[in-house]
Amino acid sequence: VVRWVIKYLDRNNSAAESNSHETNELAGITWPLMATGWLAMLPCWLLFAASLAATLWACGAADVSLVHDWPQLLAAVAMSTVAGFISMLPGGLGARDGVLVYGLKPWVGDATALAAALLLRLVWLFAELAMCGILYGVRAATSSRT
């Protein structure tokens, strides 16, 4: 798909210079590579749903079941993430949280939905900061060995 878009843009490009550099870099994108990426993202999205379930439990929604309710958990997380990207705001500020609250309200109530959206934002922020710290430490340790 990406190669088709590049060819279409090249054909309609009025500039004299060629985009061969970009085309060569994209030549490695294949369907098997895309499938590998999609399969690698599956555990990530399941962990996103699990983190929402844990956040809901922490907010008092004890009747949420990770096994039984995973489609709704996954849909709420996915739709809020997409809304954050579409909003074009830094970090999807407001849009991601609003869609998550909207998706959770009928299921867990207004107060729990709002608390869970805010707490999930903090949980994900601290998880990302922790991973950055870990990766920075690993990079520093490996670069000092060489």
ABEGO torsion letter per residue (X at the ends): XAAAAAAAAAAABABABBAAAAAAAAAABBAAAAAAAAAAAAAAAAAAAAAAAAAAAAAGBAABBAAAAAAAAAAAAAAAAAAAAAAGBBGGBGAAAAAAAAAAAAAAEAAAAAAAAAAAAAAAAAAAAAAAAAAAAAAAAAAAAX
